[in-house]
Amino acid sequence: MRHGVIAGRGALLVALWGFLPAAPARAQGTQPLRKVELVRLLGSRAMSKAQVASLVRRNCVTFRPSERDRADLRAAGADDALFTAIDQCLRARAASRPTAPPSAAAPAPPPPVAPAPRPMVPAPPLRIVASQEIAALAGTEAAVPVQVYRGAVPQPNVEVILRGASAVPGGLTRDPVAITDQRGVATFRILAGTTPGTYRLTAALPSSGAATLIAFVTTPVTRPTPAPAPAPPVPAEALTQFTRGGGQHGTVGSTLGPVVLEVRDTTGATLAGQPVTFAASAGAVTPPTGETDATGTVRVRVTLPERAGPVVITANVGTFSRTATLYADPGPPHDLVVERGRAAVAGPVSVRSRDTVVLRVVARDAYGNRTTLDDFTATTSGRAIGLVSAAAADSQGLVTLEPRRSGVGEVQVSGSGLRAHVPVAVMLPDAPRPWALGARSAWLGSNDPWIKLSNLTGISGADFTLFGRRSFPGAVGFSLSLVGGGGSLSADRTTGGTVSVALLEGYGRAELALLPRGQVSPVVSLGAGGYRLKSDDDGRTVYHTNAFWSGGVGLDVAVSPRVTLEVRAERQWMRDKNVGHVATFWPLGAGVRVAF
C-alpha cells in the first residue's frame, strides 16, 4: 500500500511539473537545486539521467533527502547514480564547513562572489496539434485525439482539458481532462449527444494557456434502407476461360475446332444464356456470335488464314474479353525459290567479278509460306561456273559458286521432292596485266633547313623519270619499279647569284595500293638508289654523288583497264660519304603508266 502511495505521489509530481516555474536558467547556473527542480528535470526528459547527475555533482542540492524524498525522486525516474551524486555533494559540502568559529581578532573572510549565470536560450513554448474537424453520428461516442509539442518534440505527462464537451446536448456533464502519453498524445472519449449540429471544442493546457479550436460535427443517424433485390448474376472475368481448343496447330487454309469457352458468374456457377461475340486476328470464326448453353459453354470453329503464324481468337463477354491462340502451320512444299541477297532470282544470275557467289534456296508452300527443306542437293553444268559447296541448314540451302571464265552455265538444285534450274551468265573482267611502263615529271626543291651545303641557300627545279613496273597478283596491290631520270635545277649561292645544277638518279621503288580494285586508290611508296648532283661550273660549286632513299604517298586513278594516272608527293634524302646529309628534296609530280 505504501509503495502504491509513493508511486502515485511521484507520478503526481511528474504530471504537475508543467505548473512549476521554468528552471533551465537555474539548472545551467551554479545555484543548488531544489527537490521540485529535480522532479521537473527527471519528468521532462529534457536531460538524460547522467546529465542530471552531473548537474547535481556541480551545483549540489538545497535539501537533505528523507526517505519520502528518495521515494518521490525514484518515482520520478531517479537512479542510483543520481542518489550517489546527491550523497557525495552533501558530504563534500559538510566537510568544507569550518570546525571552529574564527578568532575574534581575525577579520571575517569576504563572502564568495557567485559567478554570473550563463545566458540561456528560452525553451520553445508548448503547442497543441489537433484535427480542425471531428465528425460523429449523434448518440455515439467519438474519439478526439490531440498532441502536445515543445518545438518539434512530443511532450509526455502533460495535462490537457477539452472545454466545450459538456455543452453538447445529451453529452458529458463536465469537460474531460487527459494526460499525454510518451508520444505526446492525449485522447478524449466524448458523447456525440442527441442533437445533430456543429459544436465548438477547445483543447487547452491549464499550465501554459496554449489552446486550439476543434469543430465537432454530429450528424443524424440514417434509417437503414431496405435491402435491394439480389442483382442478376454477371460473368466473372477471373472464372471465365477457354477450356478446350486453345493451342491447336493446323495447316494454313484448314479448319480447326471446336474451340470451347466456358462462362461462370462471380459465385463460380456456370452462366447460361450469356451473349458472346468472337473475332480472329486472321482467318474466320464460325459462328461469330452466340449464347452459352445450359452448361455455360459456347463452341466455335476457326478457319485458318493463308499466312502461317499464330492466330489469336478473342471472345467478348460483357465488359471483358478472353483470348486463345491457335497456330497456322505451312503446307507441304510446292516450289523451290532461289534467292540472291534478299531478292528472289528471276531469269539468269549475272556475275561480273571473280568473287564467289552465294545463292539461298528455300521451299515454299502453295501460299508462299516458307516450309521445311529436305534432301537438299545442288550441281552445276558448263565451264563458266564451278560448285564450291552446297549445304542445308535452318530449313534453307546455301549454294556457293565460283566464276571460272566468261560464258554461260547452269545451277540445278533439288530438295523435298522438287527441282529448280537457274542459268548463270558470267562476264569476267580482263585478267590483270603485271607489267607496265610509265613516265613522271615532278617539281622539286630544297632550302633551309633541308639543305646542308654551306655555299648554297636553296635548290629548285624540275626532273623527268621513266620507270618499268611489275605487279604481283598473289600480293594484291604490291608492285616493284626500276626508275631512272634526270633533272635541271637552279642553285642559289650564299655569295649571290645562281648556278645551274644537273641531277641524275637511278633507284628502285616499292609501292602498295591500299584499294587496288578501286577506281581511285591511295598509294604509299619507299625506295633507295644512287644520285649525282653537279653544277655547270665543272662541279666547283656543287658536286656530290652517293646514295639516297625516298618515301612518299600518292593516288592512282584508273582511267581504263590498262591506263592509270599517278600523282605523288615524295621526300628524298641525299647523302655523301665525306659530307653526310647533303639535302632533302621534296618532289611533287604527276605521271601515267600503261599496263601490257
C-alpha positions in Angstrom: 0.0 0.0 0.0 2.8 2.4 0.9 4.6 1.7 -2.3 1.4 2.5 -4.3 1.0 5.8 -2.4 4.7 6.7 -3.1 4.4 5.8 -6.8 1.2 7.8 -7.1 2.9 10.8 -5.4 5.8 10.6 -7.7 3.6 10.3 -10.8 1.6 13.3 -9.5 4.9 15.3 -9.1 5.9 14.4 -12.7 2.5 15.3 -14.0 2.5 18.7 -12.3 5.9 19.7 -13.5 4.3 21.8 -16.2 2.8 24.1 -13.5 6.2 24.8 -11.9 8.3 27.8 -12.8 10.8 27.1 -15.6 14.2 26.1 -14.3 16.6 25.9 -17.3 18.4 29.1 -16.3 18.9 27.9 -12.7 20.0 24.4 -13.9 22.6 25.9 -16.1 24.0 28.2 -13.3 25.7 27.3 -10.0 22.8 27.5 -7.6 21.9 24.3 -5.6 18.9 22.5 -7.0 15.6 22.2 -5.1 13.6 19.0 -4.9 10.9 20.3 -7.2 13.5 21.2 -9.8 15.0 17.7 -9.7 11.5 16.3 -10.2 10.9 18.6 -13.1 14.2 17.7 -14.9 13.5 14.0 -14.5 9.9 14.2 -15.7 10.5 16.5 -18.7 13.3 14.2 -20.0 14.9 17.4 -21.4 18.2 16.0 -19.9 19.3 12.4 -19.6 19.8 10.9 -16.1 23.5 11.0 -16.5 23.3 14.8 -17.3 21.1 15.4 -14.2 23.6 13.5 -12.0 26.4 15.6 -13.5 24.4 18.8 -12.7 23.9 17.7 -9.1 27.7 17.0 -8.7 28.4 20.5 -9.9 25.6 22.5 -8.1 24.6 20.1 -5.3 21.0 20.4 -3.7 19.3 22.6 -1.2 17.9 19.7 0.9 19.0 16.6 2.6 16.6 13.9 1.2 14.5 12.0 3.6 13.0 8.5 2.9 9.9 10.2 1.5 12.1 12.5 -0.7 14.0 9.5 -2.0 10.8 7.6 -2.8 9.4 10.6 -4.7 12.6 11.1 -6.7 12.8 7.4 -7.6 9.1 7.5 -8.7 10.1 10.5 -11.0 12.9 8.4 -12.6 16.0 8.9 -10.4 18.5 6.1 -10.4 21.3 5.0 -8.1 23.8 7.2 -9.9 21.7 10.3 -9.0 21.4 9.4 -5.3 25.2 8.7 -5.2 25.8 12.2 -6.7 23.5 13.8 -4.0 25.2 12.0 -1.1 28.6 12.9 -2.4 27.9 16.6 -2.8 26.3 16.7 0.7 29.3 15.1 2.3 31.7 17.4 0.4 29.7 20.5 1.5 29.7 19.3 5.2 33.5 18.7 5.1 34.2 22.2 3.6 32.5 23.9 6.6 34.9 25.3 9.3 35.2 23.2 12.5 35.7 26.1 14.9 34.4 29.7 14.8 37.0 32.2 13.5 39.1 34.2 16.0 37.6 37.5 17.2 40.8 39.3 16.2 40.9 37.9 12.7 38.7 39.6 10.2 35.9 37.6 8.6 36.7 36.5 5.0 34.7 38.2 2.3 31.7 36.1 1.0 32.5 34.4 -2.2 31.3 36.1 -5.3 28.8 33.8 -7.2 29.6 33.6 -10.9 27.1 35.2 -13.2 24.7 32.7 -14.6 25.2 31.8 -18.2 22.6 33.2 -20.6 20.0 30.6 -21.6 18.1 30.3 -24.8 14.4 30.2 -23.7 12.7 26.9 -24.4 10.1 27.0 -27.1 6.5 27.2 -25.8 4.1 24.3 -25.7 1.7 23.9 -28.6 -1.3 21.7 -29.3 -1.9 19.9 -32.6 -5.3 18.5 -33.4 -7.7 17.9 -36.3 -9.7 21.0 -37.2 -12.9 19.0 -37.5 -14.2 15.8 -35.9 -17.4 14.1 -37.2 -19.6 11.5 -35.4 -23.1 10.2 -35.5 -25.5 11.5 -32.9 -25.9 9.2 -30.0 -22.5 7.6 -30.5 -19.1 8.0 -28.8 -16.3 9.8 -30.6 -12.5 9.9 -30.0 -10.8 13.3 -30.1 -7.0 12.9 -30.2 -4.7 15.9 -29.6 -0.9 16.0 -29.5 1.3 18.3 -27.4 4.7 19.5 -28.7 7.5 21.7 -27.4 9.1 22.8 -30.6 9.2 19.6 -32.7 9.5 17.3 -29.6 6.3 15.4 -28.4 5.7 16.1 -24.7 4.6 13.3 -22.3 2.8 13.7 -19.0 1.1 17.0 -19.9 -2.4 17.7 -18.6 -4.9 18.7 -21.4 -8.5 19.8 -20.9 -11.2 19.7 -23.6 -13.5 22.6 -23.0 -17.0 22.7 -24.5 -17.6 19.0 -24.4 -20.1 19.4 -21.6 -22.1 21.9 -23.8 -23.1 19.2 -26.3 -26.8 18.4 -25.6 -27.0 14.8 -24.2 -23.2 14.7 -23.9 -20.8 14.7 -21.0 -21.7 16.5 -17.8 -18.3 18.2 -17.4 -15.3 18.9 -19.6 -12.8 15.9 -19.6 -9.1 16.0 -18.7 -6.4 13.7 -20.1 -2.7 13.2 -19.7 -0.4 12.9 -22.8 1.4 9.6 -23.3 5.1 9.0 -24.4 4.2 10.2 -27.9 2.6 13.4 -26.5 -0.9 12.2 -27.5 -4.0 12.6 -25.3 -7.2 11.0 -26.5 -10.7 12.2 -25.2 -13.7 10.0 -25.4 -16.8 12.2 -25.6 -20.5 11.6 -26.4 -21.9 12.9 -29.6 -25.2 13.8 -27.9 -28.7 13.6 -29.2 -29.0 16.8 -31.2 -27.2 17.0 -34.6 -25.2 20.1 -35.1 -21.7 21.7 -35.0 -20.2 22.5 -31.6 -17.0 24.4 -30.7 -14.5 22.5 -28.6 -11.2 23.9 -27.3 -8.2 21.8 -26.3 -6.2 23.8 -23.8 -3.2 23.4 -21.5 -4.0 24.7 -18.0 -0.2 25.0 -17.3 0.6 27.4 -20.2 -2.7 28.6 -21.7 -1.9 27.1 -25.2 -5.1 26.1 -27.0 -6.6 25.1 -30.3 -10.1 25.0 -31.7 -11.9 21.9 -32.9 -15.2 21.8 -34.8 -17.3 18.8 -33.5 -19.9 17.9 -36.1 -22.7 15.5 -35.2 -24.9 14.1 -37.9 -28.3 12.3 -37.5 -28.4 8.5 -37.7 -29.9 7.5 -41.0 -32.5 4.8 -41.0 -31.5 1.6 -42.7 -32.8 1.3 -46.2 -34.4 -2.0 -47.2 -32.0 -4.4 -48.8 -32.1 -4.2 -52.6 -33.3 -7.1 -54.6 -30.5 -9.5 -55.5 -28.7 -8.5 -58.7 -28.8 -10.9 -61.6 -25.6 -13.0 -61.9 -22.9 -11.4 -64.0 -20.0 -13.1 -65.7 -16.7 -13.2 -63.7 -13.6 -12.3 -65.7 -11.3 -14.4 -63.4 -13.5 -17.5 -63.8 -14.4 -17.3 -67.5 -11.9 -19.0 -69.8 -11.3 -21.1 -72.9 -11.4 -24.7 -71.7 -10.8 -26.5 -75.0 -9.2 -25.9 -78.4 -6.5 -23.4 -77.5 -3.0 -24.1 -78.8 -4.2 -26.2 -81.7 -2.0 -26.5 -84.9 -3.3 -26.8 -88.4 -2.2 -26.3 -92.0 -2.8 -22.9 -93.5 -6.3 -22.7 -95.0 -7.7 -25.6 -92.9 -10.4 -25.5 -90.2 -9.8 -26.2 -86.5 -12.4 -26.9 -83.8 -14.2 -26.9 -81.7 -12.8 -24.1 -79.5 -14.9 -24.0 -76.3 -15.4 -21.0 -74.0 -16.9 -21.6 -70.5 -18.6 -18.6 -68.7 -19.0 -18.5 -64.9 -20.5 -15.9 -62.6 -19.0 -14.4 -59.5 -20.2 -17.3 -57.4 -18.4 -19.8 -59.6 -21.6 -21.2 -61.1 -21.9 -21.7 -64.9 -23.9 -18.9 -66.6 -26.4 -19.9 -69.3 -27.8 -17.5 -72.0 -24.8 -15.2 -71.9 -24.2 -13.5 -75.3 -20.7 -13.8 -76.6 -19.0 -12.3 -79.7 -15.9 -13.7 -81.3 -13.1 -12.2 -83.5 -9.9 -13.6 -85.0 -6.6 -11.8 -85.8 -6.6 -13.7 -89.1 -8.9 -16.2 -90.8 -12.5 -16.5 -89.6 -14.6 -17.7 -86.6 -17.9 -19.6 -87.1 -20.3 -18.6 -85.7 -19.1 -15.0 -84.9 -21.7 -14.6 -82.2 -23.6 -17.0 -79.9 -25.0 -17.6 -76.4 -23.8 -20.0 -73.7 -25.9 -23.2 -73.4 -27.2 -24.8 -70.2 -23.6 -25.8 -69.2 -22.4 -22.3 -69.6 -20.3 -23.0 -72.7 -20.3 -21.8 -76.3 -18.5 -23.7 -79.2 -17.0 -22.2 -82.4 -14.8 -23.4 -85.3 -11.8 -21.5 -86.8 -10.7 -21.3 -90.4 -7.0 -20.6 -90.5 -5.6 -17.9 -92.9 -3.3 -18.5 -95.8 -0.3 -16.9 -94.0 1.5 -19.1 -91.5 1.8 -17.9 -87.9 -0.2 -17.5 -84.6 -3.9 -16.7 -84.8 -5.5 -15.0 -81.8 -9.2 -15.7 -81.1 -10.9 -13.0 -78.9 -14.2 -13.7 -77.1 -16.0 -10.6 -75.8 -18.2 -11.4 -72.8 -20.0 -8.4 -71.2 -17.3 -5.8 -70.2 -14.3 -8.0 -70.6 -12.6 -10.3 -73.2 -10.7 -13.6 -73.1 -8.2 -14.9 -75.7 -6.9 -18.2 -77.1 -4.1 -18.7 -79.6 -4.1 -21.2 -82.5 -1.3 -21.8 -85.0 -1.4 -21.9 -88.8 1.5 -24.1 -90.0 3.0 -24.0 -93.5 1.6 -26.5 -96.0 3.6 -29.1 -98.0 6.4 -27.8 -100.2 5.1 -26.6 -103.6 8.1 -24.7 -105.1 11.8 -24.2 -104.7 12.7 -20.5 -104.6 16.3 -19.4 -105.4 17.4 -16.1 -103.8 20.4 -13.9 -104.2 20.8 -11.5 -101.3 17.3 -10.8 -100.2 15.6 -11.0 -103.6 14.3 -14.0 -105.5 16.2 -14.8 -108.7 14.2 -14.0 -111.8 16.0 -15.0 -115.0 19.7 -15.7 -115.3 22.1 -14.9 -112.5 24.6 -12.2 -113.7 28.2 -12.5 -112.5 30.6 -9.6 -113.2 33.6 -10.3 -110.9 35.8 -13.2 -109.8 34.2 -13.2 -106.3 32.3 -16.2 -105.2 28.5 -16.1 -105.4 26.2 -17.4 -102.7 22.6 -18.5 -103.6 20.0 -19.3 -101.0 17.4 -21.9 -101.7 14.1 -22.2 -99.7 11.0 -24.3 -100.1 7.6 -22.6 -100.1 4.1 -24.0 -99.9 1.2 -23.1 -102.3 0.5 -19.8 -100.4 4.2 -18.7 -100.4 4.9 -19.7 -96.8 8.4 -21.0 -96.1 8.4 -24.6 -95.3 10.8 -27.5 -94.5 13.6 -28.3 -97.0 14.7 -31.9 -97.0 17.2 -33.9 -99.0 18.9 -30.8 -100.5 21.5 -31.2 -103.3 23.0 -28.9 -105.9 25.0 -29.4 -109.2 26.4 -27.2 -111.9 26.8 -27.5 -115.6 29.0 -25.7 -118.1 32.7 -24.5 -117.7 31.8 -20.9 -116.8 30.9 -21.7 -113.2 32.0 -24.2 -110.6 30.3 -25.5 -107.4 32.3 -24.8 -104.2 29.8 -26.1 -101.7 26.1 -27.0 -101.1 24.7 -27.4 -97.6 21.3 -27.2 -95.9 20.8 -25.5 -92.5 17.8 -23.9 -90.8 15.4 -25.1 -93.5 17.3 -23.5 -96.2 20.0 -24.5 -98.7 23.2 -22.5 -99.4 25.0 -22.9 -102.7 28.4 -21.3 -103.2 29.6 -20.8 -106.8 33.0 -19.8 -108.2 33.2 -18.0 -111.5 35.9 -19.6 -113.7 35.6 -17.9 -117.1 33.3 -15.8 -119.1 30.3 -17.7 -120.5 27.0 -19.3 -119.6 26.4 -22.1 -117.1 23.5 -23.5 -115.1 22.8 -24.5 -111.4 20.4 -27.4 -110.7 19.0 -27.6 -107.1 16.7 -30.2 -105.6 15.0 -30.8 -102.3 11.7 -32.0 -100.7 11.0 -33.8 -104.0 11.2 -30.6 -106.1 13.8 -29.3 -108.6 14.8 -25.9 -110.0 17.2 -24.7 -112.7 19.0 -21.3 -112.6 21.0 -20.1 -115.6 24.2 -18.2 -114.8 25.8 -15.6 -117.1 29.5 -14.9 -116.3 31.4 -11.9 -117.8 34.7 -11.6 -116.0 36.9 -8.5 -116.2 40.2 -8.7 -118.1 43.0 -10.6 -116.4 45.4 -8.4 -114.6 48.4 -7.2 -116.5 51.5 -7.5 -114.3 53.9 -5.3 -116.4 53.7 -1.6 -117.0 55.8 1.3 -118.4 55.4 4.8 -117.2 56.8 8.3 -117.1 56.6 11.0 -114.5 57.5 14.7 -114.3 58.0 16.5 -111.0 59.0 19.8 -109.5 61.4 19.5 -106.6 63.2 21.9 -104.3 65.2 22.3 -101.1 66.0 25.2 -98.8 66.9 25.9 -95.2 66.7 23.8 -93.1 66.6 21.0 -95.7 69.8 21.9 -97.4 73.1 21.3 -95.6 75.6 22.9 -98.1 77.3 26.0 -96.7 77.8 27.7 -100.1 74.1 27.3 -101.1 70.8 28.8 -99.7 68.4 26.8 -101.9 67.9 24.5 -104.9 64.8 24.1 -107.0 63.9 22.9 -110.5 62.2 20.0 -112.4 63.1 16.4 -113.2 61.8 13.7 -115.5 61.8 10.0 -114.8 61.0 6.8 -116.7 60.2 3.6 -114.9 59.3 -0.1 -115.5 56.8 -1.6 -113.1 55.9 -5.2 -112.1 52.8 -6.1 -110.0 52.2 -9.4 -108.2 48.7 -10.9 -108.4 49.4 -13.0 -105.3 50.2 -9.9 -103.3 47.2 -7.7 -104.2 48.2 -4.0 -104.6 52.0 -4.6 -104.2 54.4 -3.6 -107.0 58.2 -3.0 -107.7 59.6 -0.4 -110.1 63.0 0.5 -111.5 63.4 4.2 -112.0 65.8 6.3 -113.9 65.7 10.1 -114.6 67.4 13.4 -114.6 66.6 17.0 -113.8 67.7 20.5 -114.3 68.0 22.6 -111.1 68.9 26.1 -110.2 71.0 26.7 -107.0 71.2 30.0 -105.1 74.8 30.8 -103.8 75.3 32.4 -100.4 77.6 35.0 -102.1 74.8 35.9 -104.5 73.8 34.7 -108.0 72.7 31.3 -109.2 74.3 28.3 -110.8 72.7 25.5 -112.9 72.9 22.1 -111.4 72.3 18.7 -113.2 70.6 15.9 -111.3 70.9 12.2 -112.3 69.0 9.5 -110.4 68.7 5.7 -110.6 66.8 3.8 -107.9 64.3 1.0 -107.1 60.9 1.7 -105.6 58.3 -0.5 -103.9 54.6 0.7 -103.8 51.5 -0.6 -102.1 48.0 0.4 -103.4 45.5 0.4 -100.5 42.4 -0.1 -102.7 43.9 -2.0 -105.7 40.4 -2.8 -107.2 39.0 0.7 -106.8 39.0 3.3 -109.5 40.9 5.7 -107.1 43.4 4.1 -104.7 45.7 5.7 -102.1 49.4 4.6 -102.5 52.4 4.5 -100.2 56.0 4.1 -101.6 59.5 3.5 -100.3 62.7 3.5 -102.4 66.5 3.7 -102.4 69.3 4.2 -105.1 72.1 6.5 -106.2 72.4 10.1 -107.5 74.8 12.6 -108.9 74.4 16.4 -108.3 76.9 18.5 -110.3 76.9 22.3 -111.1 77.7 23.6 -114.7 80.9 25.2 -113.5 82.6 21.9 -113.7 81.4 21.0 -110.2 83.3 23.8 -108.4 80.1 24.9 -106.6 78.2 21.7 -106.2 79.4 18.1 -106.9 78.0 15.2 -104.9 77.4 11.6 -105.8 76.3 8.8 -103.4 73.2 7.0 -102.2 69.8 8.4 -101.3 66.5 6.9 -100.2 62.9 8.2 -100.6 59.4 7.7 -99.3 56.1 9.2 -100.3 52.3 9.0 -100.7 50.0 9.5 -103.6 47.0 8.4 -105.6 46.4 6.0 -108.6 43.4 6.9 -110.8 42.4 4.2 -113.3 41.1 5.8 -116.5 40.8 2.4 -118.3 41.8 -1.2 -117.6 45.3 -0.5 -119.0 45.9 3.2 -118.3 46.5 4.7 -114.9 47.3 8.3 -113.9 49.7 8.8 -111.0 50.0 11.7 -108.5 52.9 11.5 -106.0 54.4 13.6 -103.2 57.8 12.3 -102.0 60.7 13.1 -99.8 64.3 12.2 -101.0 67.2 12.2 -98.5 70.6 12.9 -100.3 73.8 11.8 -98.6 77.5 12.0 -99.4 80.3 9.9 -97.9 82.5 12.8 -96.9 79.8 15.4 -96.1 76.9 13.3 -94.6 73.5 14.9 -95.2 73.6 17.0 -98.4 70.0 18.0 -99.0 66.4 16.8 -98.7 64.3 17.2 -101.9 60.5 17.3 -102.0 59.4 16.1 -105.5 55.7 16.8 -106.3 54.9 15.2 -109.6 52.4 13.5 -111.9 52.6 10.8 -114.5 51.0 8.0 -116.4 51.6 4.3 -116.8 50.4 1.8 -119.3 49.9 -2.0 -118.5 50.8 -4.7 -121.0 
